[in-house]
Amino acid sequence: MSRSLVNKNSKSVSSAKPADVRPEKDACAQVRQAPRDRIVSTACVLFRQHGIRGIGVDAIAEAAETNKMTLYRHFGSKDDLICETLRFTSEKAAAFWDQLEAAHPNDPMAQLHSWVKARAQCLADDKYGCDLANAAVELKEQGHPAHVVIENFKLAQRRRLETLCRDAGVSEPELLSDTLSMLMEGAQVSKLATGSEGPSMRFMRACEAAIGSFRQPVKSAAETVGSDA
């Protein structure tokens, strides 16, 4: 999948003027941050809007209201900056699990259904897709340091979802977790390729059907008494 698929409307910025690559106003509205934090948050937005390969360090430094010398003082290379933006995104995504638990304490099944609703809402609202999945597509070269960051994040998300499925008492929690993960990843690509009216529009229904198929049957009172006899 090419970056043109990931972001069809992104303009090439190799020859663009700095004003052309300013982050969208609502996407990077920020109080005055320290230069390092400003570079990271600005790079996050510009990588999303233009692709990692579609934006250079000069444009990032200009949009972050600093200079290339300062950027390289904090990050030894563009690859180092890429890894830091992916770690920054990963940390924000990790907070989502705490929000699920706070919204539905001691109710794993409610948390699981809430996960589906939240992912569906994110899918509807986000026009760029998953930053880490997009990075994995763009950074094809073997041994790129970003691949370790991406793999660690995806595995951590998989473990959290698997634990939630297990706590919810479903049969085969590993299989349900992988099914939901693949539905999420596939829906993101489908939306980018065919728009919101394509198969991605059925993401929530597909997830709920999957959860329903893995739910343990509830025993009747008679069955419970019989099993205890």
N, C-alpha and C positions, 0 to 999 in steps of 0.2 A: 504494500500500500504506500503510495507516494505521499509526500507532504501536501501536494495539490489536492489529494482526497481529504486529508486531515483538516485542511483549511483552504477551501476553494477561493475565498475572497481575500486572502492574504496577498499583499503586494510584495514584490521583490524589494528588498531594502539594501541591496548591495550598493546601489547608486542613489538611494533616496536621500533626501535632505533630512537633517535631524528633526525638523518639525513634523515630518511624515511618519516618524516612528515614536511619537510621544504616546505613552500608555493612554488608553481610554480614561476619561476623567473619573468615572465612577469606579473603575477597576483599580486605580492606584492613587486614590485620594489619600494623602498621608500627611501626618504632622511631620515637623522637621526631625528627621531621624539622623542617627550617626551615619557617616558615609558608607560604612560596610553594610549596614542594614538597608540603607537606601538603594545601594547597588543590587542587593539580593532581591528585594521586593520589586524593583523595577525590572530586573532581568526575568523574574517569574512571569510578569505580565507580558513582556515583549516576546518571550519564548512562546507563550500561549498564542499570542496574536499572529506572529510571523513565522514560527517554527525555530528550532534551535539553529538550523543551518541557514535560516533566512535573516539572521540578525548578527551583527558583528559587535565587537567590544567597543568600538568608537561610538556607535549609535547608543549602546547601553550606557556608557559613561556620560554621554551628552544628555540623554533622557533623565539620568539620575542626578543631573546637575553637579557633576564632578568631572574628572579627567581620567585619561587612560593610565597615567602614572599612578594615581590613587587606586584605581581598580586593580592593577597588577601588584600593588603593595599589599593588598588584602588577599588576592587570589593569584597564584603563580601562573595560571593559564586560564584560557576559556573553559577547558575541561574541568578545572577545579571549581569554577563558578557554576557550571552546569550541575555538578554533583551537589553543590551547596543549595542550589535552588530546588533540586529534587528532594533533598533532606528536609528543607523548609516546608515543602508541600506535604511530605510524609508526616511530619509532626502535626500539622493542622488536621490532616485526615484522621490521625490517631485519636484526637479529642472527640471525634464522632461517637466512639464506643462509650465513652463516659456519659455523653448526652443520652444515649439509649438507656443506659442503666438508671440514670437519674429520672428519666421520664416514666419508666416502668419498673420500679424496684421489685426484685424478687418475682418477676414474671417473665421468664425467658421467652415463652411463646409470643407474648405481646411485643417483646423486644424484637423478635424475628420478623413479625409482621410490620413493625415500625421500620426495620431495616429496609424492607421491600418498598414501603411508601417513600422513605427518604431517598433511596436510590432512584426511584421513578421520578420524583420531583427534581432531583439533580439532573437526570437525563433530559427532562423537559426544558430545564432552565439553561443548561450549559451547552453553548454552541461550539465549543472547542474539543470536548472529549476529555479523557483522562490524561493528565500531564505526563505521568510515568509511562503509560502505554504508548503515547505519542513519541516520547523520547526513545523507547525501545525500538520503535519502527525507524526513526531517523538515524539512530546511532548504530549502524550495522557492523562497524568494524569490530573484529575480534579483540577482546581484552580491554575495551573502553571502560574506564573506572566507573562510569555511570551505571553499567550493567549490574554491578554489585549492589548499588543503592536500590535500583529497581527491583532486583530479585528479593532482597531482604524485605522491602516493603510489601511486595505481593505475597510473600510467604507469611509474613506477620498478619496480614489481612485475612489470609486463608485460615490460619490457626484460630484467629478470633471468631470467625464465622463458624468454623467447625465446632469450637467450644460452645458457642451459642446454640447451635443445632443439637448438640449432645445434651445441654442443660434443658432444652425445650422438650426432651424426651422422645424425639422422633426415632424411627428405625433408620439404620445406616446413616448416621450423621455426617460421616465423611463424604458419602456419595451425594447427599443433599447439599452440603456445603459447596462441593465442586460444581454441582448442577447450577446452583444460584450464581456462583462466580462466573461460570461460562455464559449464562444468560446475560449477566451484567456486561461482560466484556463484548459479547456479540452484539448486544443492543447498542452500545456506544458506537461500534464500527458501522452498524446498519444505519443509524441515524445520520452519521457523517456521509455515508455513501448514497442513501436513498431518501433522506429527509425524515421528518417526524411523522409522516403518513405511511411510512414503510413498516416492516415487521417490528421495529422498536416500539411502536405504539401499543403492542400487546405484551410488553415486558412485565407489567404488574400482574396481569392475568396468568401469564406463563409461570411466574414465580409462585403465585398463590396455588396454582394447580400442582406444582411440584411439591410444595409444602404439604398440601392435602394428601397427596399420594404417599407421603412418607410418615404421616401421623399414625401413631399406635392406635389400634381400635380400642374403644372404651368398653371394658367388660361390664356386663349387666350385673345386678345384685345377685341373681341366681348363679351366674358363672363364678362370681367371686366366692360365694358360699361353697360351691362345689369344689373349687380349687383348694379351699382351706380345709375341707373335710378329710 
